[in-house]
Amino acid sequence: MYRWPVKLACLAAAALSAAVAVAQFKVDVRLVHIVATVKDRTGKLQGGLQKEDFLVSDNGVPQEIKLFERQTDQPLSVLLMIDTSGSTAKDLKFETDSAAKFVKALLSEGNPKDALSLWSFDYDVHPETNFTHRMDLLQSKLKTIHGDAGTSLYDAVWYASRELEPRDGRKALVIVTDGGNTTSSKDSHQALEAAQLADAVIFPVVVIPIVNDAGRNTGGENWLTFAAEGTGGRTFLPSLGAQLDKAFRDIISDLRTEYLLGYYPHNVPPTKNRFHTLQVRVKPPELQVFARNGYYGEAEASLGTTPDARIALDASKRGER
């Protein structure tokens, strides 16, 4: 009469083992993507490195690079956001003229699957186009965008990152702004977390209307610099005209000279913090790597919890829109 409890216990143990195996499989198959650029001490981009030149660690644990590609052939999704708040009104035409040149240069070369989406933001966030390869549509929309009072910078980054997250390939967020933030409902931490979860590289183009720090909102500027460094991008502080044109050209150069690295986290013990710190280096000591500084992955407290609590970069969840 004790056979049924024993059998049930065995079945329960088998089910538990299977659940643990499935959970472990979910952790092991998550491919973490890292988009990186490499420069020498003069700032010149280096595009000829091999997989063996890169070293990656996750929370201090060295990892084996399983995916390595140079980015020329990887499809690129760029979400271009233009700040149309009242403080940018007098400079908006100059900014959109430069942005139109950026659109043409970006889409006239590279992968025919490259796509760009145009958004504007003031107190609200306004998607102007879907992702498209049509230069005529994008340039036409740039001529008609206009704004209102208020600047919801963090909201714009949060919503844009959510839009980028399901897309395949490389993803970049180019933000043309004066750096202000006045009306966001999201905070800076939420905005940066969304960008990290989307694998999006942030390129802020901060057009400074006032040279004196005392006369402008530097909080947004400082956060944009922090966000760019955390996602592997870089910040530009141009004036209007030639400097702004050059900033856009430099962004294209970075995007065309990227590396894609990928690894399956191995021997990385879960911690109470979902944010995993990444370190990406190259063996030649004279070279510097620009890459994301972390990702949101497994946390100690989330083991065995619902899928929503296990936020990670799972390639199987991605798809084209």
C-alpha positions, 0 to 999 in steps of 0.5 A, spaced: 500 500 500 506 504 500 507 503 492 502 509 490 506 514 495 512 512 492 510 512 485 508 519 486 514 521 490 518 519 484 514 522 479 514 529 483 522 528 483 522 527 476 518 533 474 522 537 479 528 535 475 525 536 468 523 543 471 530 545 473 533 542 467 528 547 463 530 552 467 537 551 466 536 550 459 533 557 459 539 560 462 544 557 458 541 558 451 541 566 452 545 569 447 548 575 450 549 580 444 555 586 445 556 591 439 563 594 440 567 599 436 574 599 437 579 606 436 586 607 437 589 613 441 588 618 436 580 616 435 581 612 429 576 606 428 579 599 427 575 595 423 580 589 422 580 585 428 579 578 429 575 574 434 581 572 438 583 579 439 577 580 444 576 578 451 569 578 455 567 577 462 560 577 465 560 579 472 568 578 472 567 571 470 571 570 463 566 568 457 567 564 451 565 568 445 561 564 440 558 569 435 563 574 432 561 578 426 563 585 423 557 589 422 557 591 415 552 586 413 548 586 419 541 589 418 541 596 422 535 599 425 536 606 427 530 610 431 532 618 429 529 622 435 528 630 434 527 634 440 521 639 438 520 642 444 519 650 445 527 651 447 529 648 440 524 652 435 529 657 433 534 651 431 529 646 428 530 647 421 538 647 421 537 640 425 532 637 420 536 639 414 542 636 417 538 630 419 536 629 412 543 629 410 544 623 415 538 619 412 541 620 405 548 618 407 545 612 412 540 609 407 544 610 400 549 605 402 550 599 407 545 593 407 538 594 403 535 591 409 537 597 413 531 601 416 530 608 419 524 610 423 523 618 425 520 620 431 519 627 434 518 629 442 516 635 446 511 634 452 509 628 448 512 623 444 510 623 436 512 617 432 512 620 425 514 614 421 514 606 421 521 603 420 522 604 412 528 604 407 524 610 403 529 616 403 523 620 400 518 619 406 523 620 411 526 627 408 519 629 407 517 628 414 523 632 417 520 638 413 513 638 416 515 636 424 513 641 429 513 642 436 510 644 443 512 646 450 515 641 454 521 636 453 519 629 455 526 626 454 526 620 458 519 618 456 522 618 448 528 614 450 523 609 454 518 608 448 523 608 443 527 603 446 521 599 447 520 600 439 527 597 437 527 591 442 523 586 438 527 588 431 533 583 429 540 586 427 543 592 430 539 597 433 541 605 434 538 611 438 540 617 435 537 623 439 538 630 437 536 635 443 538 641 447 539 636 453 533 638 457 528 634 460 522 637 464 515 633 463 517 626 463 513 621 466 519 616 466 525 617 470 532 616 467 533 609 470 527 607 467 529 610 460 536 607 461 534 600 463 529 600 457 535 601 452 539 596 455 534 591 454 533 593 447 540 592 446 540 599 443 546 603 442 545 611 444 548 616 440 546 623 443 547 629 439 546 635 444 546 642 440 548 647 445 544 653 445 547 656 450 555 656 452 555 658 459 553 652 463 549 656 468 544 658 463 542 651 461 539 645 463 546 640 464 542 635 468 539 632 461 546 633 458 550 629 463 545 623 463 545 623 455 553 622 456 552 617 461 547 613 457 551 613 451 557 610 455 553 605 458 550 602 451 557 603 447 555 609 444 558 616 444 556 623 445 556 629 440 556 637 442 556 640 436 554 647 434 549 648 428 552 647 421 558 644 419 559 641 426 552 638 426 553 635 419 560 632 422 557 629 428 552 625 423 557 623 419 561 620 425 555 616 427 555 613 420 562 611 421 561 608 428 555 604 425 559 602 419 565 599 423 562 595 429 563 588 431 558 584 434 560 579 439 555 574 442 556 569 448 552 564 452 553 566 460 557 560 463 559 559 470 556 566 472 553 565 479 546 569 480 546 575 484 541 579 487 542 584 482 539 583 475 544 587 472 550 584 470 556 588 469 560 587 462 567 588 461 570 588 453 577 589 452 582 587 446 589 584 447 592 590 443 594 595 449 594 601 445 586 600 443 580 602 446 573 598 446 567 602 446 561 597 448 555 596 453 557 596 460 552 591 462 545 587 461 539 585 465 539 578 466 538 572 471 538 574 478 538 570 485 531 572 487 528 571 480 530 563 480 524 559 479 519 565 479 515 567 473 518 568 466 516 576 467 521 576 473 527 573 468 528 579 464 534 577 459 536 578 452 533 572 449 534 572 441 528 567 440 524 573 442 526 577 437 523 578 430 522 583 425 516 588 425 
